[in-house]
Amino acid sequence: MIVKLKNKNSDYPDITPEQPYFIIGIEANDYRILNDYGKPYLYPSHIFQIIDTNEPCSWITDYGDDGERYSYPPILNEIGFFEDYFEGKTEALSKFWQVINHQLSEAA
């Protein structure tokens, strides 16, 4: 899935309008993307326009009690994965970049 920011937004200076961003995952309907600094942060989905709806078939999708969507590749879907990533744990960092490189190579 590929999106772009609809309009410049001072609340999100780390993403650029008209720049395509590859969706890494969806968490409570928010999109996790690699921002302009290469960090995998969550952003509200309503600030983006979808420009490519194709999603990897390997994603695991669940829905919360209020219908909110959670979708990630299996490895990134592990409980606590992004906490470990942001704490700089080597195994999480390695797994993350392995998944991202694989997804980007398939998208090309």
MODELLER restraints for C-alpha pairs under 7 A, 6 or more apart:
rsr = mdl.restraints
at = mdl.atoms
rsr.add(forms.Gaussian(group=physical.xy_distance, feature=features.Distance(at['CA:1:A'], at['CA:22:A']), mean=5.97, stdev=0.5))
rsr.add(forms.Gaussian(group=physical.xy_distance, feature=features.Distance(at['CA:1:A'], at['CA:23:A']), mean=5.42, stdev=0.5))
rsr.add(forms.Gaussian(group=physical.xy_distance, feature=features.Distance(at['CA:1:A'], at['CA:52:A']), mean=5.29, stdev=0.5))
rsr.add(forms.Gaussian(group=physical.xy_distance, feature=features.Distance(at['CA:1:A'], at['CA:53:A']), mean=4.92, stdev=0.5))
rsr.add(forms.Gaussian(group=physical.xy_distance, feature=features.Distance(at['CA:1:A'], at['CA:54:A']), mean=4.97, stdev=0.5))
rsr.add(forms.Gaussian(group=physical.xy_distance, feature=features.Distance(at['CA:1:A'], at['CA:55:A']), mean=5.07, stdev=0.5))
rsr.add(forms.Gaussian(group=physical.xy_distance, feature=features.Distance(at['CA:2:A'], at['CA:20:A']), mean=6.30, stdev=0.5))
rsr.add(forms.Gaussian(group=physical.xy_distance, feature=features.Distance(at['CA:2:A'], at['CA:21:A']), mean=5.46, stdev=0.5))
rsr.add(forms.Gaussian(group=physical.xy_distance, feature=features.Distance(at['CA:2:A'], at['CA:22:A']), mean=4.56, stdev=0.5))
rsr.add(forms.Gaussian(group=physical.xy_distance, feature=features.Distance(at['CA:2:A'], at['CA:23:A']), mean=5.84, stdev=0.5))
rsr.add(forms.Gaussian(group=physical.xy_distance, feature=features.Distance(at['CA:2:A'], at['CA:50:A']), mean=6.09, stdev=0.5))
rsr.add(forms.Gaussian(group=physical.xy_distance, feature=features.Distance(at['CA:2:A'], at['CA:51:A']), mean=5.63, stdev=0.5))
rsr.add(forms.Gaussian(group=physical.xy_distance, feature=features.Distance(at['CA:2:A'], at['CA:52:A']), mean=4.89, stdev=0.5))
rsr.add(forms.Gaussian(group=physical.xy_distance, feature=features.Distance(at['CA:2:A'], at['CA:53:A']), mean=6.77, stdev=0.5))
rsr.add(forms.Gaussian(group=physical.xy_distance, feature=features.Distance(at['CA:3:A'], at['CA:20:A']), mean=5.58, stdev=0.5))
rsr.add(forms.Gaussian(group=physical.xy_distance, feature=features.Distance(at['CA:3:A'], at['CA:21:A']), mean=5.29, stdev=0.5))
rsr.add(forms.Gaussian(group=physical.xy_distance, feature=features.Distance(at['CA:3:A'], at['CA:22:A']), mean=6.57, stdev=0.5))
rsr.add(forms.Gaussian(group=physical.xy_distance, feature=features.Distance(at['CA:3:A'], at['CA:48:A']), mean=5.97, stdev=0.5))
rsr.add(forms.Gaussian(group=physical.xy_distance, feature=features.Distance(at['CA:3:A'], at['CA:49:A']), mean=5.45, stdev=0.5))
rsr.add(forms.Gaussian(group=physical.xy_distance, feature=features.Distance(at['CA:3:A'], at['CA:50:A']), mean=4.33, stdev=0.5))
rsr.add(forms.Gaussian(group=physical.xy_distance, feature=features.Distance(at['CA:3:A'], at['CA:51:A']), mean=5.24, stdev=0.5))
rsr.add(forms.Gaussian(group=physical.xy_distance, feature=features.Distance(at['CA:3:A'], at['CA:52:A']), mean=6.84, stdev=0.5))
rsr.add(forms.Gaussian(group=physical.xy_distance, feature=features.Distance(at['CA:4:A'], at['CA:17:A']), mean=6.46, stdev=0.5))
rsr.add(forms.Gaussian(group=physical.xy_distance, feature=features.Distance(at['CA:4:A'], at['CA:18:A']), mean=5.50, stdev=0.5))
rsr.add(forms.Gaussian(group=physical.xy_distance, feature=features.Distance(at['CA:4:A'], at['CA:19:A']), mean=5.63, stdev=0.5))
rsr.add(forms.Gaussian(group=physical.xy_distance, feature=features.Distance(at['CA:4:A'], at['CA:20:A']), mean=4.79, stdev=0.5))
rsr.add(forms.Gaussian(group=physical.xy_distance, feature=features.Distance(at['CA:4:A'], at['CA:21:A']), mean=5.96, stdev=0.5))
rsr.add(forms.Gaussian(group=physical.xy_distance, feature=features.Distance(at['CA:4:A'], at['CA:48:A']), mean=5.35, stdev=0.5))
rsr.add(forms.Gaussian(group=physical.xy_distance, feature=features.Distance(at['CA:4:A'], at['CA:49:A']), mean=5.41, stdev=0.5))
rsr.add(forms.Gaussian(group=physical.xy_distance, feature=features.Distance(at['CA:4:A'], at['CA:50:A']), mean=6.61, stdev=0.5))
rsr.add(forms.Gaussian(group=physical.xy_distance, feature=features.Distance(at['CA:5:A'], at['CA:16:A']), mean=6.67, stdev=0.5))
rsr.add(forms.Gaussian(group=physical.xy_distance, feature=features.Distance(at['CA:5:A'], at['CA:17:A']), mean=4.74, stdev=0.5))
rsr.add(forms.Gaussian(group=physical.xy_distance, feature=features.Distance(at['CA:5:A'], at['CA:18:A']), mean=6.09, stdev=0.5))
rsr.add(forms.Gaussian(group=physical.xy_distance, feature=features.Distance(at['CA:5:A'], at['CA:47:A']), mean=5.94, stdev=0.5))
rsr.add(forms.Gaussian(group=physical.xy_distance, feature=features.Distance(at['CA:5:A'], at['CA:48:A']), mean=4.44, stdev=0.5))
rsr.add(forms.Gaussian(group=physical.xy_distance, feature=features.Distance(at['CA:5:A'], at['CA:49:A']), mean=6.26, stdev=0.5))
rsr.add(forms.Gaussian(group=physical.xy_distance, feature=features.Distance(at['CA:6:A'], at['CA:17:A']), mean=6.35, stdev=0.5))
rsr.add(forms.Gaussian(group=physical.xy_distance, feature=features.Distance(at['CA:6:A'], at['CA:47:A']), mean=5.86, stdev=0.5))
rsr.add(forms.Gaussian(group=physical.xy_distance, feature=features.Distance(at['CA:6:A'], at['CA:48:A']), mean=5.18, stdev=0.5))
rsr.add(forms.Gaussian(group=physical.xy_distance, feature=features.Distance(at['CA:6:A'], at['CA:49:A']), mean=5.79, stdev=0.5))
rsr.add(forms.Gaussian(group=physical.xy_distance, feature=features.Distance(at['CA:7:A'], at['CA:17:A']), mean=5.77, stdev=0.5))
rsr.add(forms.Gaussian(group=physical.xy_distance, feature=features.Distance(at['CA:8:A'], at['CA:16:A']), mean=6.88, stdev=0.5))
rsr.add(forms.Gaussian(group=physical.xy_distance, feature=features.Distance(at['CA:8:A'], at['CA:17:A']), mean=5.52, stdev=0.5))
rsr.add(forms.Gaussian(group=physical.xy_distance, feature=features.Distance(at['CA:14:A'], at['CA:35:A']), mean=5.95, stdev=0.5))
rsr.add(forms.Gaussian(group=physical.xy_distance, feature=features.Distance(at['CA:14:A'], at['CA:36:A']), mean=5.47, stdev=0.5))
rsr.add(forms.Gaussian(group=physical.xy_distance, feature=features.Distance(at['CA:14:A'], at['CA:37:A']), mean=6.86, stdev=0.5))
rsr.add(forms.Gaussian(group=physical.xy_distance, feature=features.Distance(at['CA:15:A'], at['CA:35:A']), mean=5.56, stdev=0.5))
rsr.add(forms.Gaussian(group=physical.xy_distance, feature=features.Distance(at['CA:15:A'], at['CA:36:A']), mean=5.57, stdev=0.5))
rsr.add(forms.Gaussian(group=physical.xy_distance, feature=features.Distance(at['CA:21:A'], at['CA:33:A']), mean=6.43, stdev=0.5))
rsr.add(forms.Gaussian(group=physical.xy_distance, feature=features.Distance(at['CA:22:A'], at['CA:33:A']), mean=6.16, stdev=0.5))
rsr.add(forms.Gaussian(group=physical.xy_distance, feature=features.Distance(at['CA:23:A'], at['CA:31:A']), mean=6.31, stdev=0.5))
rsr.add(forms.Gaussian(group=physical.xy_distance, feature=features.Distance(at['CA:23:A'], at['CA:32:A']), mean=5.94, stdev=0.5))
rsr.add(forms.Gaussian(group=physical.xy_distance, feature=features.Distance(at['CA:23:A'], at['CA:33:A']), mean=5.08, stdev=0.5))
rsr.add(forms.Gaussian(group=physical.xy_distance, feature=features.Distance(at['CA:24:A'], at['CA:32:A']), mean=5.42, stdev=0.5))
rsr.add(forms.Gaussian(group=physical.xy_distance, feature=features.Distance(at['CA:24:A'], at['CA:33:A']), mean=5.45, stdev=0.5))
rsr.add(forms.Gaussian(group=physical.xy_distance, feature=features.Distance(at['CA:25:A'], at['CA:31:A']), mean=6.11, stdev=0.5))
rsr.add(forms.Gaussian(group=physical.xy_distance, feature=features.Distance(at['CA:25:A'], at['CA:32:A']), mean=5.19, stdev=0.5))
rsr.add(forms.Gaussian(group=physical.xy_distance, feature=features.Distance(at['CA:25:A'], at['CA:71:A']), mean=5.47, stdev=0.5))
rsr.add(forms.Gaussian(group=physical.xy_distance, feature=features.Distance(at['CA:25:A'], at['CA:72:A']), mean=4.61, stdev=0.5))
rsr.add(forms.Gaussian(group=physical.xy_distance, feature=features.Distance(at['CA:26:A'], at['CA:32:A']), mean=5.93, stdev=0.5))
rsr.add(forms.Gaussian(group=physical.xy_distance, feature=features.Distance(at['CA:26:A'], at['CA:69:A']), mean=6.70, stdev=0.5))
rsr.add(forms.Gaussian(group=physical.xy_distance, feature=features.Distance(at['CA:26:A'], at['CA:70:A']), mean=5.17, stdev=0.5))
rsr.add(forms.Gaussian(group=physical.xy_distance, feature=features.Distance(at['CA:26:A'], at['CA:71:A']), mean=4.89, stdev=0.5))
rsr.add(forms.Gaussian(group=physical.xy_distance, feature=features.Distance(at['CA:26:A'], at['CA:72:A']), mean=6.46, stdev=0.5))
rsr.add(forms.Gaussian(group=physical.xy_distance, feature=features.Distance(at['CA:27:A'], at['CA:69:A']), mean=6.33, stdev=0.5))
rsr.add(forms.Gaussian(group=physical.xy_distance, feature=features.Distance(at['CA:27:A'], at['CA:70:A']), mean=4.56, stdev=0.5))
rsr.add(forms.Gaussian(group=physical.xy_distance, feature=features.Distance(at['CA:27:A'], at['CA:71:A']), mean=6.58, stdev=0.5))
rsr.add(forms.Gaussian(group=physical.xy_distance, feature=features.Distance(at['CA:28:A'], at['CA:68:A']), mean=4.92, stdev=0.5))
rsr.add(forms.Gaussian(group=physical.xy_distance, feature=features.Distance(at['CA:28:A'], at['CA:69:A']), mean=5.20, stdev=0.5))
rsr.add(forms.Gaussian(group=physical.xy_distance, feature=features.Distance(at['CA:28:A'], at['CA:70:A']), mean=5.64, stdev=0.5))
rsr.add(forms.Gaussian(group=physical.xy_distance, feature=features.Distance(at['CA:29:A'], at['CA:45:A']), mean=6.48, stdev=0.5))
rsr.add(forms.Gaussian(group=physical.xy_distance, feature=features.Distance(at['CA:29:A'], at['CA:68:A']), mean=5.59, stdev=0.5))
rsr.add(forms.Gaussian(group=physical.xy_distance, feature=features.Distance(at['CA:29:A'], at['CA:69:A']), mean=5.12, stdev=0.5))
rsr.add(forms.Gaussian(group=physical.xy_distance, feature=features.Distance(at['CA:29:A'], at['CA:70:A']), mean=6.74, stdev=0.5))
rsr.add(forms.Gaussian(group=physical.xy_distance, feature=features.Distance(at['CA:30:A'], at['CA:42:A']), mean=6.02, stdev=0.5))
rsr.add(forms.Gaussian(group=physical.xy_distance, feature=features.Distance(at['CA:30:A'], at['CA:43:A']), mean=5.47, stdev=0.5))
rsr.add(forms.Gaussian(group=physical.xy_distance, feature=features.Distance(at['CA:30:A'], at['CA:44:A']), mean=4.61, stdev=0.5))
rsr.add(forms.Gaussian(group=physical.xy_distance, feature=features.Distance(at['CA:30:A'], at['CA:45:A']), mean=4.97, stdev=0.5))
rsr.add(forms.Gaussian(group=physical.xy_distance, feature=features.Distance(at['CA:31:A'], at['CA:42:A']), mean=5.41, stdev=0.5))
rsr.add(forms.Gaussian(group=physical.xy_distance, feature=features.Distance(at['CA:31:A'], at['CA:43:A']), mean=5.33, stdev=0.5))
rsr.add(forms.Gaussian(group=physical.xy_distance, feature=features.Distance(at['CA:31:A'], at['CA:44:A']), mean=6.28, stdev=0.5))
rsr.add(forms.Gaussian(group=physical.xy_distance, feature=features.Distance(at['CA:31:A'], at['CA:45:A']), mean=5.64, stdev=0.5))
rsr.add(forms.Gaussian(group=physical.xy_distance, feature=features.Distance(at['CA:32:A'], at['CA:40:A']), mean=5.99, stdev=0.5))
rsr.add(forms.Gaussian(group=physical.xy_distance, feature=features.Distance(at['CA:32:A'], at['CA:41:A']), mean=5.33, stdev=0.5))
rsr.add(forms.Gaussian(group=physical.xy_distance, feature=features.Distance(at['CA:32:A'], at['CA:42:A']), mean=4.28, stdev=0.5))
rsr.add(forms.Gaussian(group=physical.xy_distance, feature=features.Distance(at['CA:32:A'], at['CA:43:A']), mean=6.34, stdev=0.5))
rsr.add(forms.Gaussian(group=physical.xy_distance, feature=features.Distance(at['CA:33:A'], at['CA:40:A']), mean=5.23, stdev=0.5))
rsr.add(forms.Gaussian(group=physical.xy_distance, feature=features.Distance(at['CA:33:A'], at['CA:41:A']), mean=5.88, stdev=0.5))
rsr.add(forms.Gaussian(group=physical.xy_distance, feature=features.Distance(at['CA:33:A'], at['CA:42:A']), mean=6.59, stdev=0.5))
rsr.add(forms.Gaussian(group=physical.xy_distance, feature=features.Distance(at['CA:34:A'], at['CA:40:A']), mean=4.40, stdev=0.5))
rsr.add(forms.Gaussian(group=physical.xy_distance, feature=features.Distance(at['CA:34:A'], at['CA:41:A']), mean=6.55, stdev=0.5))
rsr.add(forms.Gaussian(group=physical.xy_distance, feature=features.Distance(at['CA:35:A'], at['CA:41:A']), mean=6.85, stdev=0.5))
rsr.add(forms.Gaussian(group=physical.xy_distance, feature=features.Distance(at['CA:58:A'], at['CA:73:A']), mean=6.07, stdev=0.5))
rsr.add(forms.Gaussian(group=physical.xy_distance, feature=features.Distance(at['CA:59:A'], at['CA:71:A']), mean=5.98, stdev=0.5))
rsr.add(forms.Gaussian(group=physical.xy_distance, feature=features.Distance(at['CA:59:A'], at['CA:72:A']), mean=5.01, stdev=0.5))
rsr.add(forms.Gaussian(group=physical.xy_distance, feature=features.Distance(at['CA:59:A'], at['CA:73:A']), mean=4.28, stdev=0.5))
rsr.add(forms.Gaussian(group=physical.xy_distance, feature=features.Distance(at['CA:59:A'], at['CA:74:A']), mean=6.27, stdev=0.5))
rsr.add(forms.Gaussian(group=physical.xy_distance, feature=features.Distance(at['CA:60:A'], at['CA:71:A']), mean=5.38, stdev=0.5))
rsr.add(forms.Gaussian(group=physical.xy_distance, feature=features.Distance(at['CA:60:A'], at['CA:72:A']), mean=5.52, stdev=0.5))
rsr.add(forms.Gaussian(group=physical.xy_distance, feature=features.Distance(at['CA:60:A'], at['CA:73:A']), mean=6.03, stdev=0.5))
rsr.add(forms.Gaussian(group=physical.xy_distance, feature=features.Distance(at['CA:60:A'], at['CA:74:A']), mean=6.08, stdev=0.5))
rsr.add(forms.Gaussian(group=physical.xy_distance, feature=features.Distance(at['CA:61:A'], at['CA:70:A']), mean=5.54, stdev=0.5))
rsr.add(forms.Gaussian(group=physical.xy_distance, feature=features.Distance(at['CA:61:A'], at['CA:71:A']), mean=4.27, stdev=0.5))
rsr.add(forms.Gaussian(group=physical.xy_distance, feature=features.Distance(at['CA:61:A'], at['CA:72:A']), mean=6.84, stdev=0.5))
rsr.add(forms.Gaussian(group=physical.xy_distance, feature=features.Distance(at['CA:62:A'], at['CA:69:A']), mean=6.04, stdev=0.5))
rsr.add(forms.Gaussian(group=physical.xy_distance, feature=features.Distance(at['CA:62:A'], at['CA:70:A']), mean=5.19, stdev=0.5))
rsr.add(forms.Gaussian(group=physical.xy_distance, feature=features.Distance(at['CA:62:A'], at['CA:71:A']), mean=6.49, stdev=0.5))
rsr.add(forms.Gaussian(group=physical.xy_distance, feature=features.Distance(at['CA:63:A'], at['CA:69:A']), mean=4.66, stdev=0.5))
rsr.add(forms.Gaussian(group=physical.xy_distance, feature=features.Distance(at['CA:63:A'], at['CA:70:A']), mean=5.96, stdev=0.5))
rsr.add(forms.Gaussian(group=physical.xy_distance, feature=features.Distance(at['CA:76:A'], at['CA:96:A']), mean=6.96, stdev=0.5))
rsr.add(forms.Gaussian(group=physical.xy_distance, feature=features.Distance(at['CA:81:A'], at['CA:92:A']), mean=6.62, stdev=0.5))
rsr.add(forms.Gaussian(group=physical.xy_distance, feature=features.Distance(at['CA:84:A'], at['CA:92:A']), mean=5.95, stdev=0.5))
rsr.add(forms.Gaussian(group=physical.xy_distance, feature=features.Distance(at['CA:85:A'], at['CA:92:A']), mean=5.05, stdev=0.5))
rsr.add(forms.Gaussian(group=physical.xy_distance, feature=features.Distance(at['CA:85:A'], at['CA:93:A']), mean=5.53, stdev=0.5))
